[in-house]
Amino acid sequence: MKLCRVIGFVTASIKREGLSSYKLLILKPIDDSGHPTGESFLAVDTVGAGLSDVVAVTTGAPATNALGDKTLPVDAAVIAICDHVTINKKEIDTKTKED
């Protein structure tokens, strides 16, 4: 799993059958200090995350398991909204708004 921050949304007027009930989010991975790192990517939202939320994301085959339908073409799925994250005794700000 990865920790990421929601930086945007994707609107798709047509989605593959089985995905129509899910939002698509644009996520940016965060490092141990909560700073953005790496490339942004798309994920299916299974929990109702909002802009700037810190989320836990699963990728690969486990992402399809999160949706309950292993035939869906999903590479990443948001599986949790993080209220508090502490790494090496330092709390990461989960409430920061992205500019």
C-alpha positions in Angstrom: 0.0 0.0 0.0 0.9 3.6 -0.5 0.1 6.9 1.3 -1.1 9.6 -1.1 -2.9 12.9 -1.1 -5.9 13.5 -3.3 -5.0 16.4 -5.6 -7.9 16.2 -8.1 -10.8 14.4 -9.7 -11.5 13.0 -13.1 -14.9 13.2 -14.9 -15.6 10.4 -17.3 -18.9 10.5 -19.1 -18.4 6.9 -20.2 -16.9 4.2 -18.0 -16.6 0.4 -18.3 -19.6 -1.4 -16.9 -19.0 -2.0 -13.2 -17.0 1.2 -12.7 -19.9 3.7 -13.1 -20.6 3.9 -9.4 -17.0 4.9 -8.5 -15.2 8.3 -8.6 -11.8 8.5 -10.2 -9.3 10.4 -8.2 -5.9 12.0 -9.1 -3.4 11.1 -6.3 0.1 12.2 -5.5 2.3 9.9 -3.4 3.7 11.5 -0.2 7.0 10.8 1.6 7.7 10.1 5.3 7.4 13.8 6.0 4.1 14.2 4.2 5.6 16.0 1.2 4.6 15.2 -2.4 6.9 12.8 -4.1 6.8 10.8 -7.4 4.3 11.0 -10.2 0.6 11.5 -9.9 -1.7 8.7 -10.9 -5.4 7.7 -11.1 -7.2 5.5 -8.7 -10.7 4.3 -8.1 -12.3 5.7 -4.9 -14.0 3.0 -2.8 -14.4 5.1 0.3 -15.6 8.6 -0.6 -12.4 10.6 -0.3 -12.3 14.3 -0.8 -9.8 16.9 -2.1 -6.6 17.1 0.0 -7.4 13.9 2.0 -4.5 11.6 2.8 -5.5 8.2 1.7 -4.2 4.6 1.7 -4.0 3.1 -1.8 -3.6 -0.5 -2.9 -2.2 -1.2 -6.3 -2.0 -4.2 -8.7 -4.1 -7.3 -8.2 -5.2 -6.3 -4.6 -6.9 -3.2 -6.2 -9.3 -5.3 -8.1 -10.1 -7.2 -4.9 -11.0 -4.0 -3.2 -13.8 -3.6 -5.7 -15.1 -7.1 -5.3 -15.0 -7.8 -9.0 -11.7 -9.2 -10.3 -12.6 -8.7 -13.9 -12.5 -4.9 -13.6 -9.5 -3.2 -15.2 -8.3 -1.4 -12.1 -4.6 -0.7 -11.2 -5.1 1.4 -8.1 -7.9 1.7 -5.5 -8.3 4.0 -2.5 -9.2 1.8 0.5 -9.0 4.2 3.5 -9.1 7.9 4.4 -6.4 8.5 7.0 -7.3 10.7 10.0 -3.9 10.5 11.7 -0.5 9.3 10.3 2.6 9.1 12.5 6.0 8.1 11.1 9.1 8.0 13.3 7.2 9.7 16.1 6.3 12.6 13.8 2.6 13.2 12.8 2.0 14.0 9.2 -0.6 16.8 8.6 -3.6 15.0 7.1 -5.6 18.2 6.9 -3.3 20.4 4.7 -5.1 21.9 1.7 -3.2 21.7 -1.6 -2.7 24.9 -3.5 
